[in-house]
Amino acid sequence: MPAQPKATLEQLLHHLGFDATVEEHQLDEGLLLDVKTSDSGRLIGRQGQTLSDLQYLLNRLLFQQDSTSPKVTVDVGGYRSQAREALVKKAQDAAEKVRRWGDVVELEPLNAFDRRIVHNALKDDPSVETHSVEVEGTDKKAILLRPKH
């Protein structure tokens, strides 16, 4: 039986005590489920952690039901797209500092999802290269930006 991402997320949210509706949007790289709720702050969590955890659980459930299920991105009221834009701007600002001063710039520790956004935002920049580096005491990694030689 094929997985049903929207229905599964709605059930999950209901069991967690959220009064929410879910809109489904097709993306090039899978599916976006946008949650509409009056309790968005609690669902997003600190630095989007609760939202990331919910997305992870949903994808695990869907994959168990159907291993060909597309990857699902869960968003709440456009939070992810706003956070993505802010992250891309931060990466571009850091790249500008690297170009201007020739120094290495380190971004704060990020999870894998956010690091991918930064690497992709700067991958075509001819003057800056990006590297992820371990950060002691955390499962996150920082990104170093440095001049390309």
C-alpha positions as CSV (number, residue, x, y, z in Angstrom):
1,M,0.0,0.0,0.0
2,P,1.5,3.4,-0.9
3,A,2.3,5.8,1.9
4,Q,-0.1,8.7,2.4
5,P,2.1,11.6,3.7
6,K,-0.7,14.1,4.2
7,A,-3.0,11.8,6.1
8,T,-0.1,10.4,8.2
9,L,1.0,13.8,9.2
10,E,-2.5,14.9,10.1
11,Q,-2.9,11.8,12.3
12,L,0.5,12.4,13.9
13,L,-0.4,16.1,14.7
14,H,-3.8,15.0,16.0
15,H,-2.2,12.5,18.4
16,L,0.3,15.2,19.5
17,G,-2.7,17.4,20.4
18,F,-2.4,20.0,17.6
19,D,-5.4,21.5,15.9
20,A,-4.0,21.9,12.4
21,T,-4.7,21.5,8.7
22,V,-2.2,20.4,6.2
23,E,-1.7,21.6,2.6
24,E,0.2,19.4,0.1
25,H,2.5,20.9,-2.6
26,Q,4.6,19.0,-5.1
27,L,8.3,20.0,-5.3
28,D,11.1,18.9,-7.7
29,E,12.8,17.0,-4.9
30,G,9.7,15.5,-3.2
31,L,6.7,16.8,-1.4
32,L,6.1,19.8,0.9
33,L,3.5,19.5,3.6
34,D,2.6,23.0,4.9
35,V,0.9,22.9,8.3
36,K,-1.5,25.6,9.3
37,T,-2.0,25.9,13.1
38,S,-2.6,28.6,15.6
39,D,0.1,27.0,17.8
40,S,2.9,27.3,15.3
41,G,5.6,28.4,17.8
42,R,5.2,25.2,19.8
43,L,5.2,23.1,16.6
44,I,8.3,24.8,15.2
45,G,10.2,24.6,18.5
46,R,13.5,26.3,19.5
47,Q,15.5,27.0,16.3
48,G,13.1,24.7,14.4
49,Q,14.1,21.6,16.3
50,T,10.6,20.3,17.0
51,L,9.7,20.8,13.3
52,S,12.9,18.9,12.2
53,D,12.1,16.1,14.6
54,L,8.5,15.9,13.3
55,Q,9.8,15.8,9.7
56,Y,12.3,13.1,10.6
57,L,9.6,10.9,12.3
58,L,7.1,11.4,9.4
59,N,9.7,10.4,6.8
60,R,10.7,7.3,8.9
61,L,7.0,6.3,9.2
62,L,6.4,6.8,5.4
63,F,9.5,4.9,4.4
64,Q,8.5,1.9,6.7
65,Q,5.1,1.9,4.9
66,D,6.6,2.2,1.4
67,S,10.3,2.3,0.7
68,T,9.7,4.2,-2.6
69,S,7.9,7.1,-0.8
70,P,9.2,10.5,-1.8
71,K,11.1,12.6,0.8
72,V,8.7,14.9,2.6
73,T,9.5,18.4,3.8
74,V,7.3,19.7,6.7
75,D,6.9,23.4,7.0
76,V,4.7,25.5,9.4
77,G,3.4,28.8,8.0
78,G,6.4,29.4,5.7
79,Y,8.9,29.1,8.6
80,R,11.4,26.9,6.6
81,S,11.4,29.1,3.5
82,Q,12.0,32.2,5.7
83,A,14.7,30.5,7.6
84,R,16.3,29.3,4.3
85,E,16.3,32.8,2.9
86,A,18.0,34.1,6.1
87,L,20.6,31.3,6.0
88,V,21.4,32.0,2.3
89,K,21.8,35.7,3.1
90,K,24.1,34.9,6.0
91,A,26.2,32.7,3.7
92,Q,26.4,35.4,1.1
93,D,27.4,38.0,3.7
94,A,30.1,35.7,5.0
95,A,31.3,35.0,1.4
96,E,31.5,38.8,0.8
97,K,33.8,39.1,4.0
98,V,36.0,36.3,2.6
99,R,36.3,38.1,-0.7
100,R,36.9,41.5,0.8
101,W,39.4,40.6,3.6
102,G,40.8,37.2,2.4
103,D,40.2,35.8,5.9
104,V,38.5,32.5,6.8
105,V,35.0,33.0,8.2
106,E,33.3,30.4,10.4
107,L,29.5,30.0,10.5
108,E,27.9,28.7,13.7
109,P,27.3,25.0,14.0
110,L,24.5,23.8,11.8
111,N,22.6,20.6,11.2
112,A,23.0,18.6,8.0
113,F,19.9,20.1,6.3
114,D,21.1,23.7,6.9
115,R,24.7,23.0,5.9
116,R,23.5,21.7,2.6
117,I,21.6,25.0,2.0
118,V,24.8,26.9,2.7
119,H,27.0,24.7,0.5
120,N,24.5,24.8,-2.4
121,A,24.1,28.6,-2.0
122,L,27.9,29.1,-2.5
123,K,28.9,26.1,-4.7
124,D,29.1,28.3,-7.9
125,D,31.0,31.1,-6.3
126,P,34.4,31.2,-8.1
127,S,36.3,32.9,-5.2
128,V,35.0,31.1,-2.1
129,E,35.1,27.5,-1.0
130,T,33.1,25.9,1.9
131,H,34.1,23.0,4.2
132,S,32.2,21.4,7.1
133,V,34.2,20.8,10.2
134,E,33.4,18.9,13.4
135,V,32.4,20.9,16.5
136,E,33.3,19.2,19.8
137,G,30.5,18.4,22.1
138,T,27.7,18.5,19.4
139,D,26.4,16.5,16.5
140,K,26.4,19.6,14.4
141,K,29.2,20.9,12.2
142,A,30.4,24.4,11.5
143,I,31.1,25.6,8.0
144,L,34.4,27.3,7.1
145,L,34.4,29.7,4.2
146,R,37.8,30.5,2.7
147,P,39.3,32.0,-0.4
148,K,39.7,29.7,-3.4
149,H,43.3,29.6,-4.6
